C-alpha cells in the first residue's frame, strides 16, 4: 500500500504542535512553582520582585525625575482604604487630578487617629490597571515608612510622583486614559520606635 505523504506531514505537524503546547504548559507551571517557592521562602524577595517588575500593579521608587514631559495628560485617581482594626480616617484631598506624562506631581492624603492612644500604621499600595506599575514612579511617599499618629491627631500626608514617558511605547498602557493609585493602611504589627509622620511640603496652587 502506498503511504499518503500529505497525511504523514499532517500527522507530524500535529505531533509537533502537541509537543510545543506541552512545553509551554510545563514552562508556565515551572514559573508558577518558582514564584510560589520564592513567596513561601522569602516575602522580602517576592516584594523585591514586584517592585522591580511592577507585578500586581506595584509602583516604582525613583530618586528624582530627569525625564521629559510629554504634551499629553492622564487622569490619576486616588483611592484610600482602612483595614479592620485600625481606628483611623484616611482619604485623599482630591479624588483625581490631570497630570502630564513625565511631569512631577504632588498629591495629599489626610489621616486622622480617632482613638485615645498613639497608633502606628503602614500603608500598602498599588495601581490599576496593573500594567502601569512599571511606569508609576514615586519620589517621596508616606508609604515608604510607618506612620505614628497621636490620639485624635490629623495630618496631611504627601506623595510626589511622575509617570514614565515610556508608557506611551507600551501597547498595554499607551491608550489608557487614566490610572488609579490605591492605598490601604494597616496597623503596624511591630511598630518601630522611630516611626513618625512624614513632613508635608507646602501646597502650591494649580
N, C-alpha and C positions, 0 to 999 in steps of 0.2 A: 504494500500500500504506500502511495506517495504522500509524504507529510506536507501539510499546508504551511508554507513559510510565514504567511501573514498571521495565521493563528498562533504559530510559535512565537512570533515577535510580540503579539498582543499579550500572550501569557507571560513572557519575560518582562514586558513593561509593567504589567500588573504586579508581578512579584517584586520588581524594583520599587514600585510605589509603596507597597506594603512595608518593605524594609525601611524606606525613608520615613514613613509615618511612625514606625516603631521607634526609630532612633530619635525622632522629635519628641515623642511621648516620654521616652526614657530620659532624654535631656531635661525636659521640664520637671519630671519627678525628682531628678537628681538635684536640680537647682532649688526646688522647694525643700528638699531634705537638708541641703546645706544651710539655707536661710533659717529653717526651723532649729537646726543644731546650734547655729550662732545665737539665735534668740534665747534658747534654753541655757546655753553655756555662759553667755555674757550679754545682758541687756545693754551694757555700755557699747559693745561692738555693734549691736543692732542699731542703737541710736546714732552712732557714727556713720553707719551705712546709710541710714535715712537722710541725715544731714548732707552727706556727700552727694547723694543721687537725687534728692528731692522726693524719694519714695514716700507714698502716703500723703503727699502734699506738705512735706516738711520743708520749711523755708531755709534759706541760706543766711550765713552771717558774713558781713563784709566789714573791713576796717575803714573803708572810705568809698566814695563814688567818683570814679575817674572817667566814666564813660560819657558818651554823647547823649544829648537829649533829642528825641525824635519829635516831629511835628504831628504827633498822634496821641490821643488820650485814651485812657482806660478807666472805667468806673471801679473804684476799690470800695467794697462794702466791708463793714466791721460787725462782727458777731461776738457776743460775750455770754459766758455760762459760768455757773457756780455749782460745784459738786456738793452733793448732800453732806451735811455735817459742818460746812463752813458758813458761819454766820456773817456773811458779807453781802453787800450790794456791789455789783460790778457792771458797768456799762460804758459804751463809747460816748464821747461828747457829741459826735456826729455819726450817723449811720452809714454815710457814704461820702466819697469825695471823688472829683475828677482829677486824675493825675497823668501828666505826660510821661510817656515811656522814657526811662532814663533820668527823670527828674527826681531829686531828693525831696521827699515829702515828710511832713511831721503830723502825727495824729495823737490824740489824747484819750485815755480811758480814765474814768473816775471810780475809785474803790472806797467803800465805807465799811468799817468794822462795826457791826451792830451789837456786838457783845460787850460785856462788862470786864473783859480781860484782854490782854495783848494776844493777838493771833498772828501766826506766820503762815503765809500761803505761797504756793508755787504755781505758776501758770504754764500750761501746755498749749501748744499752738499748731495750726496747720492752715493750708489754703485750699480752696476749691475753685475751679477744677484742679485736681491733683497735679496735672501737668505743669502748672505754674510754680510748683515747688522748687524747681531748678533755677527759676528766674526771679523769684521774690526774695530780695536781699534786705536784711536788717542791719543797720549800722549801730544803733542803740535801741535797747528794749528792756522794759521792766521784767520781761520773761527770762532774761539772762541769769537772774538770781532770785533767791527767796525774798519775799517782801513781808515785813512785820508792821502791822498797824496796831496802834494803841487803842484802848477802849473808846468806841464811838468816833474815832479819827477818820477823816475823809482826806484823800489825797488825789492829785492828778498824776497819772502815770503815762509817760510819753513813749512813743515808738517812732524811730526815724528809719525810713525805708526807701528803696527805689526798685523799679522793675528793669531788669537787664534788657537792653535793646535786642539781644539775641533771640528774644521770644518771638520776634516777627519772622525769624527764619525757621521756626519750628511749626510744622503743619498742625500740631495739636494745640497750639496757643495763638498762632498768627491771626486768626479770625475771631478769637474770643473777645467780646466787648466788655467783659467785667470779670473780676476776681474777688473772692470773699476771704478775708483774713479772720480766722476764728481763734478765740482764746477760751480756755476753761481753767478756772482757779480751783486748786485742791488744797486742803490743809496739809502743811508740811509734816511728814511723819517724824522727822528728827531735825527740828529747826536748828540752824546754825546760830551760834551766839552773836555773830556779826551781821546777821540779816537785818536789813533796814530798807526803808522806802527809797527807791531811786529818785534823785532830784529831778524835778521837771523843769525844762528850759522855758523861758518866757514865750508866751504865744505871740504869733505875729498875725497881722491882718491878711486878708485874702482868702 
